[in-house]
């Protein structure tokens, strides 16, 4: 693993679980870390703990003057909006602003399966994890469903697989993020108070495949027109899934069976999760797992 953070001056903006994990990781990697959190110092156990191991902490407000210290990067808590004055000023000054999933992807020795969508992320992530158990590589749950992704990534090896649930908030703060397999389930109107418009929300979700190449896989919902638009510009090898149409390539329902590229895999009567939405999740999970050698 190449350490691109050693000696870099990095601001971690906002704590909670992901911010604290990012700060500790960067400190271990030899970065010069400053933490800025809105909660007052006297009520901020996380900040006090980080200070005790040598990190600089500034609490209670987000002073714009912080940027005068010349940071190489800002790792932003996903919940902090891009309208935050420090974030706006950093972008204006061309300082990279990322979320901790970017750190995870950069340090992970294991390939990553990343799952996003307005609905069904947690179910699909869990299904992929369960399907990969007992295979040639150990699956590791990370992200919104499990342990903070950069904590998991730090301990990975090439014989494992990170199964990572990612939100639009996290994806928006990525620059080089390139999962081996990305899964895009669907898009509904959600989080528009954060993203502003449905178009911007889709743009954030689309970053899951933005850096993929033909060596990677994009598993996507053929029945969702917004998701299809993303597939049309993805450079990854495409694996569509549909519960409404019979597909010659990818996953679909045909003759009461789940089929992959025309070949039946499992009878539909064996599916125990109710509802068409869960059938979509199952097809997506099978598609992602097949890329990793599921028989």
N, C-alpha and C positions, 0 to 999 in steps of 0.2 A: 504493500500500500504506500503510494507516494503521499508524503505529508506536505500539502500545499498551504498549511495554516501556520507552520512554525515561524515565529518572529513577526507575524502579521498583527497589526493593531486592529482589533475587532470590537465593535459595540454590539452587545446583546440588548435589544430593546424589548422590554416586557418579559416577565418571568413566567409564572405558572409552571406546569410540568415541562413543557417543551423548551422554554427559555432557560430554566435551571439546568436541564440536561445538556443543552447546547453550550452553555457557559462552562460547565464542568468538563465536557469533552474538549472544547477548544483550549482550556487551561492545560489539560493533560497533553495536548498536542503541541504545546509550547507557544501558543498565541498570547499576545498581550491583551487581556480581556478587560473591558469595562462593562458593567451592568447598569442599566437604567430602568427603574421600575416605578410605576405611579403610586404604589402603596407606600405610606410613610415608613421610614426606617424602623421606628420603635415597634411597629406592628408587623414588620416584614422579616419573619424567621428565615426565609430562603435567602434574602439579601445578606443577613447577618452571617449565615453559614458560609456563603460564598466569600464574604469579606475575610472570614477567619482562615481561609485557605490561600489568601493573597490576592483576591480580585478586588479591583476598585469598584465601589458601588455608589450610585447616586439615586436617591429615592424621593418620592413625594411629588415629583413633577418631571416634565421632559424639557429641560432647558435647551433651547436651540443653539446656545453657545458651545454645547458639547462638540459640535461638528468642527469647531476650530482646532480640535486636537489632532485632526488629520487621520481619520480612520480609513483603513483599506477596505473594510466591508462592514455592513450592518446585518445582523441576524435578527429578524423581526418576529415577534410573536404573531401567529396567524390572525389573531383577533384584532390586532391594532390596524386601523384603517389607513389607507394610503393618503388620506387627507391629514394625517398627523403631521404637524409642522416639521419635525425632524426628518420624517420619511420624505416629505415633499422637497425639502432642501437638499437632502442627500441625493435624490434622483436628479435634481437640478445640477448638482456638482459631479454627476456621473460616478457616485459611490455605489457599488453593487449592494442591493437590498434583497436578501434572500430569507427563506424560512428554513427550519432545521432539517426538512426532508432533503434539501440540497446538500447539506453536510452528510447526511446518511448515504446518499447515492455516491458521493465522492469518496467515501472511506470504506464502503462495503466491499468485502472480498467475495460475497455471494451474489449471484444474479438476483434481480428484483422482479417480482410480479406486482404491479401497481394497479389498484382497482379504484375507479371513481364513478360517479353518477349521482343524480339527485336522490334516487331511492335505491335501496337494495345493496348498498356497499358492504355493510357489515355481514349480511347473510352470505353474499357471494365470497367475501374474504374468508369467512369461516368454512364454507364449502370447499374452496380451493385448498385450504390448510388441511382439512380432513381427508380430501382425496389424495393428497401428496404424502400423507403419513404411510410409512411402510415402503416407500419408494427408495430409489438409490440416493436421494438427497434429503436431508432433514429439513422440513419446513419450519420457519420461524415467523410467528405473528408479530406484526409491528404496526405503528401508526395509531390512528384513532381507536382501533379495536383492542390494542394491547399496549405493550411497552413503547415509550417514545422511540421513534425510528432510529435516531442517531445512537441511542444506547444499545440497541440491538445490533446495528451495523458495525459498531466498534469491535464486537466479539465474533463476527462471522468468519467463515472460511469458505473456500471454493466448493466444498462438498455439501453446502447448505443452500437454501432458497429463502429469501425474505419475501413474505406475503404481506403486502403493505396497503392498508386502506388510506387513501388520500382525499382530502377535501379540496374544493376550489380555492379556499383561502390559502392552503398550503401550496397548491400548484402555481398560483399566481406569483409566488415568491421563488420560482425556480428559473435557472438560466441554462444549466448544463444537464439537468435531470434526464436520464435516459434509462428507463427500465428495460429489461430484456423482453418482458411481456407487459403490455398495458391493456386494461379492460375498461371500456366506456359503456356503461349500462343504459343510460337514458338521460334526458334533460327535461326538467319541468321548471316552472317559475319558482325560484327559491333564492334567498339571500340577495334579493335585488336592492335591499337597503345598503348592502355592502358594495355590490358590483355596479349598481346604478341602472344598468339595462340588461336585458336578456342576452344581447349580443356580447357584452363584456363578460357576462357569466359564462357563456359558451367559450369565449376566448380563453378564459382561465382554465376551464376543463380541458380544452384542446391541447394545453401544454403537456399533458400526459404523454403525448406521442410526438411532440414537436421535434425532438432530437433523435428519434428512432431512425434506423436504417433498414435495409432489406434483410439484415441479419437478425432483426428483432420482429416481434409479433404484435399486431393490434387486433384485439378481440372486440368486436363492436356489434351494437344492436342494429340490424338491418331494417327493423321496423320503425326506427326513430329517425325522422328526416334530418334533425339537427346533428345527430351522431353520424349519419351517413355523410354529411358535408365535411366533417372532420376526417373521415376515412378517405374521402376523395383526394385529400391533399397530403395524407400521411405517406411517408416513405417506407413504412414498415410492411412486412408481409401480412396481408389482411386475412382475418378469420371472422367472417360474419356469422351471426346467429339470428334465427327468426322463429317465432311461434306462429306466424301467420302465413308464411309462404314456404314452399318446398324449394330448397337451394341445392344446386349441384355441387357447390363448394361451401364448406362451413357446416354449421349445425342447424338442424331443423327437426320438425315432427313430420314423420311420414309412415303411413300404415300402422298407426298407434305405437310407434317406436321413436326414440331419440336417435337420429342418424347423423353421422359425420361423413361429409363428402359422399353421400349416397349409401353408406354402409350402416346398417342398424347396430346400435350399441347396447341399448337397454329398452325393455318394454315400458311404455308410459304408465302402465298399471303399477309399476314398482315405485313410482314417485310418491313420497309420503307428504311432502310439503304442499299445502293447498294453494290454489290460485295461479292464474296465468303469470303474475309478476314473479312468483317463485320458480315457475318453469323457465322464465327468461334467465333468472339467476343461475339455475342449474345448467342451462346450456352454456352460459358464459363461463361458469366454473369448469365445465368439462373441456371447453375450448382452450382455456388457459392451462389446464393440467396436462392436456395432450401435448402441448408444446414442450413440456418438461418430462415427457416420457411416460405419462400415464397410459397403461395398457387397457 
